């Protein structure tokens, strides 16, 4: 069964850290561009970061630059999003997805909730 499963979300205080994981099964992420998106209540989905097949990371969301980092472990078939210095405005459901070599969205996870609140 092909799936992406996000984990690691939860409730954290402002200034705290979380590490999200996106574990793939049924396919090998080494052949896919991997992305993290987020969607806050009442807002459109936002691309946060992606990481190329070669491992090159790109942070797309300006508000998280310098605080978030994306990485991948192809041996574990998992992508990570390290989130530091979290802010209330980082509250959202975070999703990962896999994009194939011709740019098609191949797979999506179900999302993990991140809530930043004091």
PDB file as gemmi writes it, atoms N, CA and C in Angstrom:
CRYST1    1.000    1.000    1.000  90.00  90.00  90.00 P 1                      
ATOM      1  N   UNK A   1       0.856  -1.197   0.000  1.00  0.00           N  
ATOM      2  CA  UNK A   1       0.000   0.000   0.000  1.00  0.00           C  
ATOM      3  C   UNK A   1       0.886   1.239   0.000  1.00  0.00           C  
ATOM      4  N   UNK A   2       0.622   2.135  -0.949  1.00  0.00           N  
ATOM      5  CA  UNK A   2       1.399   3.359  -1.058  1.00  0.00           C  
ATOM      6  C   UNK A   2       0.827   4.402  -0.108  1.00  0.00           C  
ATOM      7  N   UNK A   3       1.673   4.952   0.730  1.00  0.00           N  
ATOM      8  CA  UNK A   3       1.191   6.017   1.596  1.00  0.00           C  
ATOM      9  C   UNK A   3       2.338   6.851   2.130  1.00  0.00           C  
ATOM     10  N   UNK A   4       1.971   8.078   2.535  1.00  0.00           N  
ATOM     11  CA  UNK A   4       2.849   8.981   3.268  1.00  0.00           C  
ATOM     12  C   UNK A   4       2.179   9.233   4.611  1.00  0.00           C  
ATOM     13  N   UNK A   5       2.931   9.082   5.670  1.00  0.00           N  
ATOM     14  CA  UNK A   5       2.365   9.273   7.003  1.00  0.00           C  
ATOM     15  C   UNK A   5       3.208  10.293   7.756  1.00  0.00           C  
ATOM     16  N   UNK A   6       2.576  11.431   8.055  1.00  0.00           N  
ATOM     17  CA  UNK A   6       3.257  12.470   8.831  1.00  0.00           C  
ATOM     18  C   UNK A   6       3.082  12.198  10.321  1.00  0.00           C  
ATOM     19  N   UNK A   7       4.062  12.602  11.083  1.00  0.00           N  
ATOM     20  CA  UNK A   7       3.990  12.499  12.539  1.00  0.00           C  
ATOM     21  C   UNK A   7       4.882  13.564  13.155  1.00  0.00           C  
ATOM     22  N   UNK A   8       4.735  13.730  14.458  1.00  0.00           N  
ATOM     23  CA  UNK A   8       5.590  14.675  15.176  1.00  0.00           C  
ATOM     24  C   UNK A   8       4.921  15.988  15.519  1.00  0.00           C  
ATOM     25  N   UNK A   9       3.704  16.182  15.053  1.00  0.00           N  
ATOM     26  CA  UNK A   9       3.003  17.409  15.387  1.00  0.00           C  
ATOM     27  C   UNK A   9       2.530  17.399  16.827  1.00  0.00           C  
ATOM     28  N   UNK A  10       1.981  18.517  17.253  1.00  0.00           N  
ATOM     29  CA  UNK A  10       1.479  18.615  18.618  1.00  0.00           C  
ATOM     30  C   UNK A  10       1.365  20.042  19.059  1.00  0.00           C  
ATOM     31  N   UNK A  11       1.208  20.201  20.364  1.00  0.00           N  
ATOM     32  CA  UNK A  11       1.083  21.527  20.981  1.00  0.00           C  
ATOM     33  C   UNK A  11       2.436  21.926  21.551  1.00  0.00           C  
ATOM     34  N   UNK A  12       2.885  23.112  21.207  1.00  0.00           N  
ATOM     35  CA  UNK A  12       4.171  23.597  21.685  1.00  0.00           C  
ATOM     36  C   UNK A  12       4.048  25.076  22.009  1.00  0.00           C  
ATOM     37  N   UNK A  13       4.820  25.528  22.965  1.00  0.00           N  
ATOM     38  CA  UNK A  13       4.807  26.946  23.317  1.00  0.00           C  
ATOM     39  C   UNK A  13       5.612  27.759  22.321  1.00  0.00           C  
ATOM     40  N   UNK A  14       5.289  29.042  22.188  1.00  0.00           N  
ATOM     41  CA  UNK A  14       6.115  29.902  21.323  1.00  0.00           C  
ATOM     42  C   UNK A  14       7.580  29.828  21.729  1.00  0.00           C  
ATOM     43  N   UNK A  15       8.438  29.739  20.705  1.00  0.00           N  
ATOM     44  CA  UNK A  15       9.863  29.597  20.945  1.00  0.00           C  
ATOM     45  C   UNK A  15      10.339  28.163  20.993  1.00  0.00           C  
ATOM     46  N   UNK A  16       9.408  27.236  21.029  1.00  0.00           N  
ATOM     47  CA  UNK A  16       9.763  25.837  21.098  1.00  0.00           C  
ATOM     48  C   UNK A  16      10.109  25.251  19.742  1.00  0.00           C  
ATOM     49  N   UNK A  17      10.378  23.952  19.752  1.00  0.00           N  
ATOM     50  CA  UNK A  17      10.777  23.238  18.537  1.00  0.00           C  
ATOM     51  C   UNK A  17       9.960  21.960  18.369  1.00  0.00           C  
ATOM     52  N   UNK A  18       9.810  21.588  17.135  1.00  0.00           N  
ATOM     53  CA  UNK A  18       9.216  20.299  16.779  1.00  0.00           C  
ATOM     54  C   UNK A  18       9.954  19.760  15.567  1.00  0.00           C  
ATOM     55  N   UNK A  19       9.988  18.445  15.472  1.00  0.00           N  
ATOM     56  CA  UNK A  19      10.540  17.808  14.283  1.00  0.00           C  
ATOM     57  C   UNK A  19       9.459  16.930  13.675  1.00  0.00           C  
ATOM     58  N   UNK A  20       9.016  17.300  12.496  1.00  0.00           N  
ATOM     59  CA  UNK A  20       8.014  16.509  11.794  1.00  0.00           C  
ATOM     60  C   UNK A  20       8.705  15.446  10.949  1.00  0.00           C  
ATOM     61  N   UNK A  21       8.064  14.295  10.870  1.00  0.00           N  
ATOM     62  CA  UNK A  21       8.547  13.209  10.026  1.00  0.00           C  
ATOM     63  C   UNK A  21       7.472  12.854   9.009  1.00  0.00           C  
ATOM     64  N   UNK A  22       7.905  12.442   7.857  1.00  0.00           N  
ATOM     65  CA  UNK A  22       6.998  11.974   6.806  1.00  0.00           C  
ATOM     66  C   UNK A  22       7.560  10.652   6.309  1.00  0.00           C  
ATOM     67  N   UNK A  23       6.941   9.574   6.725  1.00  0.00           N  
ATOM     68  CA  UNK A  23       7.421   8.238   6.384  1.00  0.00           C  
ATOM     69  C   UNK A  23       6.663   7.694   5.195  1.00  0.00           C  
ATOM     70  N   UNK A  24       7.400   7.246   4.213  1.00  0.00           N  
ATOM     71  CA  UNK A  24       6.795   6.699   3.002  1.00  0.00           C  
ATOM     72  C   UNK A  24       6.810   5.182   3.041  1.00  0.00           C  
ATOM     73  N   UNK A  25       5.783   4.602   2.451  1.00  0.00           N  
ATOM     74  CA  UNK A  25       5.741   3.161   2.280  1.00  0.00           C  
ATOM     75  C   UNK A  25       5.130   2.856   0.924  1.00  0.00           C  
ATOM     76  N   UNK A  26       5.545   1.750   0.342  1.00  0.00           N  
ATOM     77  CA  UNK A  26       5.005   1.353  -0.951  1.00  0.00           C  
ATOM     78  C   UNK A  26       5.699   1.983  -2.145  1.00  0.00           C  
ATOM     79  N   UNK A  27       6.593   2.923  -1.890  1.00  0.00           N  
ATOM     80  CA  UNK A  27       7.399   3.518  -2.956  1.00  0.00           C  
ATOM     81  C   UNK A  27       8.674   4.062  -2.339  1.00  0.00           C  
ATOM     82  N   UNK A  28       9.637   4.357  -3.175  1.00  0.00           N  
ATOM     83  CA  UNK A  28      10.945   4.803  -2.711  1.00  0.00           C  
ATOM     84  C   UNK A  28      11.093   6.304  -2.948  1.00  0.00           C  
ATOM     85  N   UNK A  29      11.238   7.060  -1.859  1.00  0.00           N  
ATOM     86  CA  UNK A  29      11.294   8.515  -2.002  1.00  0.00           C  
ATOM     87  C   UNK A  29      12.541   8.991  -2.735  1.00  0.00           C  
ATOM     88  N   UNK A  30      13.525   8.138  -2.909  1.00  0.00           N  
ATOM     89  CA  UNK A  30      14.774   8.564  -3.546  1.00  0.00           C  
ATOM     90  C   UNK A  30      14.554   9.026  -4.984  1.00  0.00           C  
ATOM     91  N   UNK A  31      13.414   8.679  -5.558  1.00  0.00           N  
ATOM     92  CA  UNK A  31      13.107   9.073  -6.935  1.00  0.00           C  
ATOM     93  C   UNK A  31      12.141  10.245  -7.010  1.00  0.00           C  
ATOM     94  N   UNK A  32      11.890  10.885  -5.863  1.00  0.00           N  
ATOM     95  CA  UNK A  32      10.882  11.940  -5.809  1.00  0.00           C  
ATOM     96  C   UNK A  32      11.427  13.206  -5.158  1.00  0.00           C  
ATOM     97  N   UNK A  33      10.976  14.343  -5.701  1.00  0.00           N  
ATOM     98  CA  UNK A  33      11.090  15.611  -5.009  1.00  0.00           C  
ATOM     99  C   UNK A  33      10.081  15.559  -3.871  1.00  0.00           C  
ATOM    100  N   UNK A  34      10.506  15.927  -2.683  1.00  0.00           N  
ATOM    101  CA  UNK A  34       9.619  15.872  -1.524  1.00  0.00           C  
ATOM    102  C   UNK A  34       9.351  17.282  -1.005  1.00  0.00           C  
ATOM    103  N   UNK A  35       8.105  17.518  -0.636  1.00  0.00           N  
ATOM    104  CA  UNK A  35       7.701  18.854  -0.209  1.00  0.00           C  
ATOM    105  C   UNK A  35       6.969  18.799   1.125  1.00  0.00           C  
ATOM    106  N   UNK A  36       7.081  19.876   1.877  1.00  0.00           N  
ATOM    107  CA  UNK A  36       6.251  20.127   3.052  1.00  0.00           C  
ATOM    108  C   UNK A  36       5.389  21.363   2.751  1.00  0.00           C  
ATOM    109  N   UNK A  37       4.093  21.231   3.021  1.00  0.00           N  
ATOM    110  CA  UNK A  37       3.146  22.324   2.889  1.00  0.00           C  
ATOM    111  C   UNK A  37       2.481  22.530   4.248  1.00  0.00           C  
ATOM    112  N   UNK A  38       1.804  23.638   4.386  1.00  0.00           N  
ATOM    113  CA  UNK A  38       0.979  23.829   5.577  1.00  0.00           C  
ATOM    114  C   UNK A  38      -0.270  24.597   5.208  1.00  0.00           C  
ATOM    115  N   UNK A  39      -1.294  24.393   6.006  1.00  0.00           N  
ATOM    116  CA  UNK A  39      -2.538  25.126   5.819  1.00  0.00           C  
ATOM    117  C   UNK A  39      -3.073  25.538   7.171  1.00  0.00           C  
ATOM    118  N   UNK A  40      -3.119  26.844   7.366  1.00  0.00           N  
ATOM    119  CA  UNK A  40      -3.661  27.397   8.605  1.00  0.00           C  
ATOM    120  C   UNK A  40      -5.163  27.579   8.440  1.00  0.00           C  
ATOM    121  N   UNK A  41      -5.895  27.626   9.545  1.00  0.00           N  
ATOM    122  CA  UNK A  41      -7.351  27.800   9.466  1.00  0.00           C  
ATOM    123  C   UNK A  41      -7.721  29.053   8.691  1.00  0.00           C  
ATOM    124  N   UNK A  42      -8.605  28.888   7.722  1.00  0.00           N  
ATOM    125  CA  UNK A  42      -9.080  30.024   6.954  1.00  0.00           C  
ATOM    126  C   UNK A  42      -8.111  30.549   5.920  1.00  0.00           C  
ATOM    127  N   UNK A  43      -6.987  29.853   5.736  1.00  0.00           N  
ATOM    128  CA  UNK A  43      -5.986  30.311   4.778  1.00  0.00           C  
ATOM    129  C   UNK A  43      -5.740  29.258   3.707  1.00  0.00           C  
ATOM    130  N   UNK A  44      -5.132  29.681   2.625  1.00  0.00           N  
ATOM    131  CA  UNK A  44      -4.792  28.748   1.557  1.00  0.00           C  
ATOM    132  C   UNK A  44      -3.547  27.944   1.954  1.00  0.00           C  
ATOM    133  N   UNK A  45      -3.446  26.804   1.318  1.00  0.00           N  
ATOM    134  CA  UNK A  45      -2.273  25.970   1.558  1.00  0.00           C  
ATOM    135  C   UNK A  45      -1.025  26.691   1.073  1.00  0.00           C  
ATOM    136  N   UNK A  46       0.044  26.558   1.831  1.00  0.00           N  
ATOM    137  CA  UNK A  46       1.299  27.249   1.541  1.00  0.00           C  
ATOM    138  C   UNK A  46       2.433  26.236   1.429  1.00  0.00           C  
ATOM    139  N   UNK A  47       3.243  26.376   0.399  1.00  0.00           N  
ATOM    140  CA  UNK A  47       4.428  25.543   0.271  1.00  0.00           C  
ATOM    141  C   UNK A  47       5.480  26.061   1.236  1.00  0.00           C  
ATOM    142  N   UNK A  48       5.947  25.213   2.122  1.00  0.00           N  
ATOM    143  CA  UNK A  48       6.929  25.609   3.127  1.00  0.00           C  
ATOM    144  C   UNK A  48       8.355  25.356   2.632  1.00  0.00           C  
ATOM    145  N   UNK A  49       8.591  24.135   2.165  1.00  0.00           N  
ATOM    146  CA  UNK A  49       9.951  23.767   1.765  1.00  0.00           C  
ATOM    147  C   UNK A  49       9.909  22.545   0.870  1.00  0.00           C  
ATOM    148  N   UNK A  50      10.954  22.392   0.075  1.00  0.00           N  
ATOM    149  CA  UNK A  50      11.092  21.147  -0.664  1.00  0.00           C  
ATOM    150  C   UNK A  50      12.558  20.714  -0.659  1.00  0.00           C  
ATOM    151  N   UNK A  51      12.738  19.465  -1.037  1.00  0.00           N  
ATOM    152  CA  UNK A  51      14.095  18.919  -1.083  1.00  0.00           C  
ATOM    153  C   UNK A  51      14.223  18.035  -2.310  1.00  0.00           C  
ATOM    154  N   UNK A  52      15.242  18.351  -3.111  1.00  0.00           N  
ATOM    155  CA  UNK A  52      15.418  17.673  -4.382  1.00  0.00           C  
ATOM    156  C   UNK A  52      15.868  16.225  -4.200  1.00  0.00           C  
ATOM    157  N   UNK A  53      15.774  15.480  -5.270  1.00  0.00           N  
ATOM    158  CA  UNK A  53      16.261  14.102  -5.254  1.00  0.00           C  
ATOM    159  C   UNK A  53      17.735  14.078  -4.848  1.00  0.00           C  
ATOM    160  N   UNK A  54      18.479  15.079  -5.289  1.00  0.00           N  
ATOM    161  CA  UNK A  54      19.903  15.170  -4.966  1.00  0.00           C  
ATOM    162  C   UNK A  54      20.149  15.558  -3.511  1.00  0.00           C  
ATOM    163  N   UNK A  55      19.102  16.016  -2.843  1.00  0.00           N  
ATOM    164  CA  UNK A  55      19.244  16.399  -1.439  1.00  0.00           C  
ATOM    165  C   UNK A  55      19.279  17.893  -1.205  1.00  0.00           C  
ATOM    166  N   UNK A  56      19.255  18.673  -2.267  1.00  0.00           N  
ATOM    167  CA  UNK A  56      19.298  20.113  -2.117  1.00  0.00           C  
ATOM    168  C   UNK A  56      18.000  20.670  -1.569  1.00  0.00           C  
ATOM    169  N   UNK A  57      18.069  21.365  -0.418  1.00  0.00           N  
ATOM    170  CA  UNK A  57      16.843  21.888   0.193  1.00  0.00           C  
ATOM    171  C   UNK A  57      16.533  23.308  -0.263  1.00  0.00           C  
ATOM    172  N   UNK A  58      15.257  23.650  -0.297  1.00  0.00           N  
ATOM    173  CA  UNK A  58      14.827  25.009  -0.574  1.00  0.00           C  
ATOM    174  C   UNK A  58      13.706  25.367   0.383  1.00  0.00           C  
ATOM    175  N   UNK A  59      13.878  26.483   1.078  1.00  0.00           N  
ATOM    176  CA  UNK A  59      12.809  27.012   1.920  1.00  0.00           C  
ATOM    177  C   UNK A  59      12.048  28.030   1.087  1.00  0.00           C  
ATOM    178  N   UNK A  60      10.745  27.829   0.921  1.00  0.00           N  
ATOM    179  CA  UNK A  60       9.944  28.704   0.079  1.00  0.00           C  
ATOM    180  C   UNK A  60       9.194  29.765   0.883  1.00  0.00           C  
ATOM    181  N   UNK A  61       8.773  29.409   2.059  1.00  0.00           N  
ATOM    182  CA  UNK A  61       8.012  30.350   2.882  1.00  0.00           C  
ATOM    183  C   UNK A  61       8.961  31.322   3.562  1.00  0.00           C  
ATOM    184  N   UNK A  62       8.870  32.581   3.199  1.00  0.00           N  
ATOM    185  CA  UNK A  62       9.792  33.562   3.754  1.00  0.00           C  
ATOM    186  C   UNK A  62       9.722  33.684   5.257  1.00  0.00           C  
ATOM    187  N   UNK A  63       8.531  33.444   5.803  1.00  0.00           N  
ATOM    188  CA  UNK A  63       8.356  33.623   7.237  1.00  0.00           C  
ATOM    189  C   UNK A  63       9.078  32.570   8.071  1.00  0.00           C  
ATOM    190  N   UNK A  64       9.528  31.479   7.436  1.00  0.00           N  
ATOM    191  CA  UNK A  64      10.176  30.421   8.216  1.00  0.00           C  
ATOM    192  C   UNK A  64      11.671  30.329   7.945  1.00  0.00           C  
ATOM    193  N   UNK A  65      12.171  31.152   7.041  1.00  0.00           N  
ATOM    194  CA  UNK A  65      13.603  31.106   6.725  1.00  0.00           C  
ATOM    195  C   UNK A  65      14.434  31.399   7.962  1.00  0.00           C  
ATOM    196  N   UNK A  66      15.433  30.571   8.158  1.00  0.00           N  
ATOM    197  CA  UNK A  66      16.281  30.701   9.334  1.00  0.00           C  
ATOM    198  C   UNK A  66      15.754  29.958  10.546  1.00  0.00           C  
ATOM    199  N   UNK A  67      14.522  29.450  10.448  1.00  0.00           N  
ATOM    200  CA  UNK A  67      13.934  28.728  11.591  1.00  0.00           C  
ATOM    201  C   UNK A  67      13.623  27.277  11.253  1.00  0.00           C  
ATOM    202  N   UNK A  68      13.251  27.001  10.008  1.00  0.00           N  
ATOM    203  CA  UNK A  68      12.880  25.652   9.585  1.00  0.00           C  
ATOM    204  C   UNK A  68      13.967  25.079   8.674  1.00  0.00           C  
ATOM    205  N   UNK A  69      14.081  23.766   8.714  1.00  0.00           N  
ATOM    206  CA  UNK A  69      15.008  23.073   7.824  1.00  0.00           C  
ATOM    207  C   UNK A  69      14.393  21.757   7.379  1.00  0.00           C  
ATOM    208  N   UNK A  70      14.544  21.461   6.100  1.00  0.00           N  
ATOM    209  CA  UNK A  70      14.027  20.211   5.547  1.00  0.00           C  
ATOM    210  C   UNK A  70      15.201  19.288   5.268  1.00  0.00           C  
ATOM    211  N   UNK A  71      14.990  18.008   5.487  1.00  0.00           N  
ATOM    212  CA  UNK A  71      16.041  17.025   5.202  1.00  0.00           C  
ATOM    213  C   UNK A  71      15.376  15.713   4.800  1.00  0.00           C  
ATOM    214  N   UNK A  72      16.185  14.837   4.249  1.00  0.00           N  
ATOM    215  CA  UNK A  72      15.654  13.532   3.854  1.00  0.00           C  
ATOM    216  C   UNK A  72      16.656  12.449   4.213  1.00  0.00           C  
ATOM    217  N   UNK A  73      16.118  11.280   4.533  1.00  0.00           N  
ATOM    218  CA  UNK A  73      16.923  10.096   4.783  1.00  0.00           C  
ATOM    219  C   UNK A  73      16.364   9.008   3.883  1.00  0.00           C  
ATOM    220  N   UNK A  74      16.979   8.856   2.739  1.00  0.00           N  
ATOM    221  CA  UNK A  74      16.452   7.896   1.767  1.00  0.00           C  
ATOM    222  C   UNK A  74      16.528   6.462   2.292  1.00  0.00           C  
ATOM    223  N   UNK A  75      17.508   6.180   3.116  1.00  0.00           N  
ATOM    224  CA  UNK A  75      17.632   4.832   3.678  1.00  0.00           C  
ATOM    225  C   UNK A  75      16.447   4.500   4.574  1.00  0.00           C  
ATOM    226  N   UNK A  76      15.932   5.537   5.254  1.00  0.00           N  
ATOM    227  CA  UNK A  76      14.762   5.340   6.120  1.00  0.00           C  
ATOM    228  C   UNK A  76      13.466   5.659   5.382  1.00  0.00           C  
ATOM    229  N   UNK A  77      13.604   6.105   4.129  1.00  0.00           N  
ATOM    230  CA  UNK A  77      12.420   6.447   3.323  1.00  0.00           C  
ATOM    231  C   UNK A  77      11.555   7.507   4.015  1.00  0.00           C  
ATOM    232  N   UNK A  78      12.241   8.499   4.578  1.00  0.00           N  
ATOM    233  CA  UNK A  78      11.574   9.488   5.418  1.00  0.00           C  
ATOM    234  C   UNK A  78      12.123  10.888   5.132  1.00  0.00           C  
ATOM    235  N   UNK A  79      11.216  11.852   5.195  1.00  0.00           N  
ATOM    236  CA  UNK A  79      11.564  13.265   5.063  1.00  0.00           C  
ATOM    237  C   UNK A  79      11.232  13.940   6.387  1.00  0.00           C  
ATOM    238  N   UNK A  80      12.040  14.935   6.731  1.00  0.00           N  
ATOM    239  CA  UNK A  80      11.875  15.610   8.010  1.00  0.00           C  
ATOM    240  C   UNK A  80      11.698  17.110   7.808  1.00  0.00           C  
ATOM    241  N   UNK A  81      11.032  17.731   8.760  1.00  0.00           N  
ATOM    242  CA  UNK A  81      10.962  19.181   8.822  1.00  0.00           C  
ATOM    243  C   UNK A  81      11.287  19.578  10.260  1.00  0.00           C  
ATOM    244  N   UNK A  82      12.459  20.151  10.449  1.00  0.00           N  
ATOM    245  CA  UNK A  82      12.853  20.643  11.758  1.00  0.00           C  
ATOM    246  C   UNK A  82      12.367  22.069  11.904  1.00  0.00           C  
ATOM    247  N   UNK A  83      11.587  22.318  12.931  1.00  0.00           N  
ATOM    248  CA  UNK A  83      10.991  23.628  13.133  1.00  0.00           C  
ATOM    249  C   UNK A  83      11.454  24.181  14.478  1.00  0.00           C  
ATOM    250  N   UNK A  84      12.171  25.272  14.426  1.00  0.00           N  
ATOM    251  CA  UNK A  84      12.692  25.910  15.627  1.00  0.00           C  
ATOM    252  C   UNK A  84      12.086  27.300  15.797  1.00  0.00           C  
ATOM    253  N   UNK A  85      12.213  27.829  16.986  1.00  0.00           N  
ATOM    254  CA  UNK A  85      11.712  29.177  17.285  1.00  0.00           C  
ATOM    255  C   UNK A  85      10.292  29.360  16.783  1.00  0.00           C  
ATOM    256  N   UNK A  86       9.455  28.402  17.120  1.00  0.00           N  
ATOM    257  CA  UNK A  86       8.091  28.403  16.599  1.00  0.00           C  
ATOM    258  C   UNK A  86       7.310  29.611  17.084  1.00  0.00           C  
ATOM    259  N   UNK A  87       6.436  30.092  16.203  1.00  0.00           N  
ATOM    260  CA  UNK A  87       5.595  31.245  16.478  1.00  0.00           C  
ATOM    261  C   UNK A  87       4.134  30.840  16.393  1.00  0.00           C  
ATOM    262  N   UNK A  88       3.280  31.633  17.009  1.00  0.00           N  
ATOM    263  CA  UNK A  88       1.842  31.343  16.968  1.00  0.00           C  
ATOM    264  C   UNK A  88       1.367  31.209  15.526  1.00  0.00           C  
ATOM    265  N   UNK A  89       1.927  32.031  14.648  1.00  0.00           N  
ATOM    266  CA  UNK A  89       1.487  32.012  13.252  1.00  0.00           C  
ATOM    267  C   UNK A  89       1.964  30.785  12.485  1.00  0.00           C  
ATOM    268  N   UNK A  90       2.752  29.930  13.100  1.00  0.00           N  
ATOM    269  CA  UNK A  90       3.126  28.655  12.477  1.00  0.00           C  
ATOM    270  C   UNK A  90       2.061  27.586  12.693  1.00  0.00           C  
ATOM    271  N   UNK A  91       1.054  27.911  13.471  1.00  0.00           N  
ATOM    272  CA  UNK A  91      -0.028  26.966  13.704  1.00  0.00           C  
ATOM    273  C   UNK A  91      -0.714  26.609  12.395  1.00  0.00           C  
ATOM    274  N   UNK A  92      -0.782  25.319  12.106  1.00  0.00           N  
ATOM    275  CA  UNK A  92      -1.344  24.856  10.835  1.00  0.00           C  
ATOM    276  C   UNK A  92      -1.337  23.330  10.825  1.00  0.00           C  
ATOM    277  N   UNK A  93      -2.006  22.788   9.820  1.00  0.00           N  
ATOM    278  CA  UNK A  93      -1.829  21.370   9.510  1.00  0.00           C  
ATOM    279  C   UNK A  93      -0.707  21.285   8.485  1.00  0.00           C  
ATOM    280  N   UNK A  94       0.260  20.441   8.770  1.00  0.00           N  
ATOM    281  CA  UNK A  94       1.418  20.293   7.908  1.00  0.00           C  
ATOM    282  C   UNK A  94       1.300  18.982   7.115  1.00  0.00           C  
ATOM    283  N   UNK A  95       1.508  19.109   5.816  1.00  0.00           N  
ATOM    284  CA  UNK A  95       1.372  17.978   4.900  1.00  0.00           C  
ATOM    285  C   UNK A  95       2.687  17.762   4.151  1.00  0.00           C  
ATOM    286  N   UNK A  96       2.972  16.518   3.862  1.00  0.00           N  
ATOM    287  CA  UNK A  96       4.083  16.259   2.949  1.00  0.00           C  
ATOM    288  C   UNK A  96       3.515  15.668   1.662  1.00  0.00           C  
ATOM    289  N   UNK A  97       4.240  15.881   0.570  1.00  0.00           N  
ATOM    290  CA  UNK A  97       3.862  15.227  -0.660  1.00  0.00           C  
ATOM    291  C   UNK A  97       5.071  14.889  -1.497  1.00  0.00           C  
ATOM    292  N   UNK A  98       4.880  13.931  -2.374  1.00  0.00           N  
ATOM    293  CA  UNK A  98       5.933  13.449  -3.261  1.00  0.00           C  
ATOM    294  C   UNK A  98       5.591  13.865  -4.683  1.00  0.00           C  
ATOM    295  N   UNK A  99       6.574  14.427  -5.359  1.00  0.00           N  
ATOM    296  CA  UNK A  99       6.405  14.881  -6.739  1.00  0.00           C  
ATOM    297  C   UNK A  99       7.319  14.052  -7.629  1.00  0.00           C  
ATOM    298  N   UNK A 100       6.760  13.510  -8.702  1.00  0.00           N  
ATOM    299  CA  UNK A 100       7.572  12.616  -9.524  1.00  0.00           C  
ATOM    300  C   UNK A 100       8.486  13.399 -10.462  1.00  0.00           C  
ATOM    301  N   UNK A 101       9.241  12.676 -11.259  1.00  0.00           N  
ATOM    302  CA  UNK A 101      10.298  13.297 -12.061  1.00  0.00           C  
ATOM    303  C   UNK A 101       9.780  14.177 -13.190  1.00  0.00           C  
ATOM    304  N   UNK A 102       8.481  14.077 -13.482  1.00  0.00           N  
ATOM    305  CA  UNK A 102       7.929  14.963 -14.512  1.00  0.00           C  
ATOM    306  C   UNK A 102       7.059  16.051 -13.889  1.00  0.00           C  
ATOM    307  N   UNK A 103       7.161  16.187 -12.583  1.00  0.00           N  
ATOM    308  CA  UNK A 103       6.494  17.285 -11.900  1.00  0.00           C  
ATOM    309  C   UNK A 103       5.072  17.042 -11.460  1.00  0.00           C  
ATOM    310  N   UNK A 104       4.640  15.812 -11.493  1.00  0.00           N  
ATOM    311  CA  UNK A 104       3.274  15.506 -11.066  1.00  0.00           C  
ATOM    312  C   UNK A 104       3.229  15.188  -9.575  1.00  0.00           C  
ATOM    313  N   UNK A 105       2.180  15.719  -8.923  1.00  0.00           N  
ATOM    314  CA  UNK A 105       1.949  15.331  -7.534  1.00  0.00           C  
ATOM    315  C   UNK A 105       1.567  13.859  -7.508  1.00  0.00           C  
ATOM    316  N   UNK A 106       2.408  13.077  -6.878  1.00  0.00           N  
ATOM    317  CA  UNK A 106       2.164  11.641  -6.876  1.00  0.00           C  
ATOM    318  C   UNK A 106       1.409  11.180  -5.633  1.00  0.00           C  
ATOM    319  N   UNK A 107       1.891  11.619  -4.469  1.00  0.00           N  
ATOM    320  CA  UNK A 107       1.294  11.149  -3.215  1.00  0.00           C  
ATOM    321  C   UNK A 107       1.236  12.286  -2.197  1.00  0.00           C  
ATOM    322  N   UNK A 108       0.210  12.219  -1.360  1.00  0.00           N  
ATOM    323  CA  UNK A 108       0.041  13.172  -0.264  1.00  0.00           C  
ATOM    324  C   UNK A 108      -0.173  12.427   1.037  1.00  0.00           C  
ATOM    325  N   UNK A 109       0.301  13.012   2.108  1.00  0.00           N  
ATOM    326  CA  UNK A 109      -0.003  12.491   3.428  1.00  0.00           C  
ATOM    327  C   UNK A 109      -1.295  13.087   3.943  1.00  0.00           C  
ATOM    328  N   UNK A 110      -1.711  12.600   5.115  1.00  0.00           N  
ATOM    329  CA  UNK A 110      -2.980  13.034   5.689  1.00  0.00           C  
ATOM    330  C   UNK A 110      -2.838  14.284   6.546  1.00  0.00           C  
ATOM    331  N   UNK A 111      -1.612  14.651   6.839  1.00  0.00           N  
ATOM    332  CA  UNK A 111      -1.351  15.866   7.603  1.00  0.00           C  
ATOM    333  C   UNK A 111      -1.153  15.607   9.085  1.00  0.00           C  
ATOM    334  N   UNK A 112      -0.427  16.517   9.712  1.00  0.00           N  
ATOM    335  CA  UNK A 112      -0.238  16.483  11.159  1.00  0.00           C  
ATOM    336  C   UNK A 112      -0.429  17.891  11.698  1.00  0.00           C  
ATOM    337  N   UNK A 113      -1.176  18.005  12.789  1.00  0.00           N  
ATOM    338  CA  UNK A 113      -1.505  19.310  13.349  1.00  0.00           C  
ATOM    339  C   UNK A 113      -0.362  19.840  14.200  1.00  0.00           C  
ATOM    340  N   UNK A 114       0.007  21.074  13.937  1.00  0.00           N  
ATOM    341  CA  UNK A 114       0.969  21.789  14.776  1.00  0.00           C  
ATOM    342  C   UNK A 114       0.254  22.998  15.363  1.00  0.00           C  
ATOM    343  N   UNK A 115       0.249  23.091  16.666  1.00  0.00           N  
ATOM    344  CA  UNK A 115      -0.378  24.213  17.361  1.00  0.00           C  
ATOM    345  C   UNK A 115       0.658  24.879  18.249  1.00  0.00           C  
ATOM    346  N   UNK A 116       0.867  26.158  18.009  1.00  0.00           N  
ATOM    347  CA  UNK A 116       1.819  26.925  18.806  1.00  0.00           C  
ATOM    348  C   UNK A 116       1.018  27.907  19.651  1.00  0.00           C  
ATOM    349  N   UNK A 117       1.055  27.691  20.935  1.00  0.00           N  
ATOM    350  CA  UNK A 117       0.239  28.497  21.835  1.00  0.00           C  
ATOM    351  C   UNK A 117       0.822  28.474  23.230  1.00  0.00           C  
ATOM    352  N   UNK A 118       0.642  29.591  23.926  1.00  0.00           N  
ATOM    353  CA  UNK A 118       1.068  29.640  25.313  1.00  0.00           C  
ATOM    354  C   UNK A 118      -0.085  29.279  26.242  1.00  0.00           C  
TER     355      UNK A 118                                                      
END                                                                             
